[in-house]
Amino acid sequence: MRKLHIISMFVLTVVGCAHSVQAQNTLTAKSVAVLPAEAVNESSIQSFWETGESPDTSKATLRVRVLEKGLRNDPVQGATVLLKREDDKMLGRVTMPDGRCQFSSAPASYTVRVQMTGLKTLEKTGIVLQGGAVYDLEIRMAKN
């Protein structure tokens, strides 16, 4: 099990063998975030965690997976995923048939926005990416 470095704005919750962290403001490196179940009718970040290291320390890799909330959690093909850094940079991707897309970007704090016709738009600020790290971000989209 990977050692988690927790920043003071996180609350650590242990569930079985899995470690989860509920974020209040930002999601940072080496953290896992799982949103509470009360967000059933809203699009939400299901999890965000650092999964490895990249040989390119000047870039962070963010692998995104977008699923539709429901019993089957089907992948969402064709969702627009935007990664925006403060005022100067915006990257965009469209999810593939498996609901995945990937970004390689400079280390910084980002806002992630995911939108798809018929689903509720998600926008989350304070996604912190560090150089040389690989992150997985799973998003669950609720129906409009």
N, C-alpha and C positions, 0 to 999 in steps of 0.2 A: 504494500500500500504506500503510495506517495505521501511524503510529508507535506502538510498544508501550512502555508504562511498566512496567517489571518491578520487583516488590518482591523483596527478598533471599530470600524463601522459595520462589521459583520458579526453575526451571531452564529456560533457553531452548534450544529445539531447532528447527533450521531444516530443513524437509523440502521440497525443490523450491522453489517460490515461496511456500509457506505457512509462517507462523510459528505454532508451537504451544508451549504452556507446560504443564508437568506440575506440578500443585499438590500441595504436601505437607499444608498445613493449611487455607488459605483461598483462595478465588477472589475477586479484586478487580477493580475497574474497569480497563478498557483491557487486559484479559488474555484469552488464549485458552487453554483447558485441553483437552487430549486425553488420555484415559486409556490406559495401556498395554494391549496385546493380551492379556495374561495374565488379565484379568478377564472372560473369555469366558462363564463360567457364572454371572456375577453381574450384577445390574442396575448401571448405571454412568452417570455424566455423560460424554457423548461430547464436548460442547464447551460453552463459556460465553464469550461475548464481548460487548463493547460495540459496538453497530451504529449508533448515532446519538445525536442530541440531541433533547430534548423541550422545548417552550416553557415548560412548567411546571417550574420549578427546585425546587419544594418536593416533587416526587414523582419516583420512579424507575419506569420501565416495564419489566416483565419478561415477555417472550414465551417461553412454554414449548412445546416440541414433544416428545411422547412416542412412541417407536417401539419395536416388538418386535424384539429381536435375532434375526438370521437372515439368510438369503440375500436376502430381499426387503425387510427392514426396514419391515414394514407399520405404519401408524399405529395407535395404541392409542386406541380410542374408549371413553369412560366411565371412564378412570383418574381417581382422586382425587389432586389435587395440592394439598398444604398448604404454605403459606409462613408460618413462625413466627418472630416476633421475640422474643428473650430471654424475658421472663416476661409480657409485657403484651398481645401482639396475635397473632392467628392468622387468616389468610385462607385460604379454600378455593375451589377451582375443579374442574370436571369437564371432561375433554378432549372436544372435538367430534369428528365423524367423521374429520377430518384429523389428529387427535392433538394439536391445539393448544388452548391456553388462555392468558389474559393477566392480569397483575396490574398495578395502579397503587398503589404503596405509598411510605411515607416512607423516606428514606434511612436505612439501618442494616445491620447484619449479621444474616442470616437463616439458618434451617435449612429446607431443602426436603425434603419427604417425598412420595414418589409410591407409590401402592399400587393394585393391581388383582388381583382374584381370578384365580388361575392363573399369576400372575407374581411374581417376587421383589421385595419392597418395597425401595425405595431411600430412604436418609436421609443427607443431606449437610449438615453444619454449615459455617458460615463463608462463606456466599455474601454478598458485600459489594455493596450497591447504593448508588449515589450519586445525589443529586438532579439532575434535568435530563437524565439519561442513559437510553437505551433499550438493553436487553440481550436477547440471544437465548440460551436454554438448551436444549440438546438432550440428551434422556435416552434411553438404550437399556435396555429391560426384558428380563431373562432369564426363561425359563419356569421354573416351580417343579419 
